[in-house]
Amino acid sequence: MLYTGLRVRDLDRSIRFYRRIGFRVSGRGTMQHGGQMVDLALPGNPHLVELNFYPTTNRYYEPFVAGSEFDHLGFRVDHIDAWARQLRRWRIPLVADFVDGTTRLVYARDPDGNWLEFCGPVPAKAAPRRPRG
């Protein structure tokens, strides 16, 4: 898969949000029909997120219904507990957080209501210590 395109209401607000969680702008452009696009990349990851903005006068503009046309972006992370803590530090509310088998799933939303899934292995519990005797 090359990229995921997201329709956004406020391009600058969305860029600020995705930068907070580690994305970097890798390209910008104006589409032939007048829409704007910004490509975002995570360092070391080939998959791009393309933010698309269509002004109300654009022929591709559609009224926005938050979260209804897109399900979620999924990110595999090595240290899920650390990610959950970092999202909270960034004041990004978690909308779901649960364990499914050996995987912990943590969900947040971007400014337009799109869900982001961070999934990673449930950390192994430390082996109980034996009392010294």
DRENGU-692343 format. One line per field, with one value per residue (C-alpha): residue number from 0; residue in one letter; x, y, z. Coordinates in steps of 0.5 Angstrom, whole numbers, plus 500, padded with zeros to 3 digits. Each point is the difference from the previous one (the first is absolute). Example, Ala and Ser with C-alpha at 12.3 -4.5 7.8 and 13.67 -1.06 7.14 Angstrom:
2
i: (0_1)
aa: (A_S)
east: (525_502)
north: (491_507)
up: (516_498)
REM end
This chain:
133
i: (0_1_2_3_4_5_6_7_8_9_10_11_12_13_14_15_16_17_18_19_20_21_22_23_24_25_26_27_28_29_30_31_32_33_34_35_36_37_38_39_40_41_42_43_44_45_46_47_48_49_50_51_52_53_54_55_56_57_58_59_60_61_62_63_64_65_66_67_68_69_70_71_72_73_74_75_76_77_78_79_80_81_82_83_84_85_86_87_88_89_90_91_92_93_94_95_96_97_98_99_100_101_102_103_104_105_106_107_108_109_110_111_112_113_114_115_116_117_118_119_120_121_122_123_124_125_126_127_128_129_130_131_132)
aa: (M_L_Y_T_G_L_R_V_R_D_L_D_R_S_I_R_F_Y_R_R_I_G_F_R_V_S_G_R_G_T_M_Q_H_G_G_Q_M_V_D_L_A_L_P_G_N_P_H_L_V_E_L_N_F_Y_P_T_T_N_R_Y_Y_E_P_F_V_A_G_S_E_F_D_H_L_G_F_R_V_D_H_I_D_A_W_A_R_Q_L_R_R_W_R_I_P_L_V_A_D_F_V_D_G_T_T_R_L_V_Y_A_R_D_P_D_G_N_W_L_E_F_C_G_P_V_P_A_K_A_A_P_R_R_P_R_G)
east: (500_503_496_493_497_496_495_501_496_506_507_504_497_501_507_501_497_503_507_499_500_506_498_504_498_503_496_495_496_494_496_498_493_502_500_506_504_505_504_502_505_503_507_502_493_499_492_498_494_497_496_495_496_495_497_493_500_504_496_502_498_495_497_504_497_506_502_494_505_506_501_507_508_503_507_504_505_505_499_492_500_505_496_494_503_503_493_498_506_498_493_497_494_500_493_501_505_500_503_499_503_508_499_498_496_500_496_500_496_503_497_495_498_504_502_507_502_506_502_505_502_497_507_502_499_506_502_498_506_502_501_507_501)
north: (500_507_505_501_506_504_506_505_507_504_498_504_497_493_501_503_493_495_504_499_492_500_501_505_503_497_504_505_502_503_495_502_501_505_495_500_494_499_493_498_495_496_500_493_498_500_501_507_503_505_506_503_506_503_507_500_503_494_495_494_504_496_501_497_495_499_492_498_499_497_494_501_500_495_500_495_502_496_503_501_502_506_502_501_504_504_501_503_504_503_501_496_496_493_498_492_496_492_494_495_493_502_507_507_504_508_505_507_505_506_506_498_494_495_494_498_493_499_492_497_494_499_501_494_500_500_493_500_501_494_502_500_495)
up: (500_498_504_504_498_505_499_505_502_502_497_504_506_498_498_507_503_496_501_508_499_496_492_496_494_494_494_499_494_496_496_493_503_505_506_505_502_505_500_507_502_506_501_497_498_492_501_499_503_495_503_495_500_495_501_500_493_497_496_505_506_504_507_505_505_505_501_495_493_503_506_502_499_503_503_503_506_504_506_501_507_499_494_504_505_495_497_507_501_493_503_494_503_500_497_501_504_500_499_495_501_500_497_504_495_502_496_499_496_495_500_495_504_496_504_501_503_503_501_503_504_508_504_503_508_504_503_507_504_505_507_502_506)
REM end
